């Protein structure tokens, strides 16, 4: 690899990282989920079940494959997100089961973030 090619790659990488940093600033509600892989994964699991009342918070956490945070830490995070209005509880038949879904605001940011990922890394 020549010095010119190496410089070009560095510039592209810097441009991509700057774009990513600036994009994250625009995500007011999504930012918390991007702080830790467990938070991101639990959000993806919530999206996967899309309000299915057969699943609740415990089920979501149990499905995190490489969980590094404690169950209590993730439960507290989800509780905070419910209080902040980013997640909404869907009432089901079992009062003890809290089925979650994203608020409309969080959903818009989530879709914008997925589009950013697709455009930046997959196109």
PyMOL commands that set and color helices and strands:
alter all, ss='L'
color gray80, all
select helices_A, chain A and resi 3-25+31-34+37-49+57-62+71-84+104-122
alter helices_A, ss='H'
color red, helices_A
select strands_A, chain A and resi 87-90+99-102
alter strands_A, ss='S'
color yellow, strands_A
deselect
rebuild
show_as cartoon
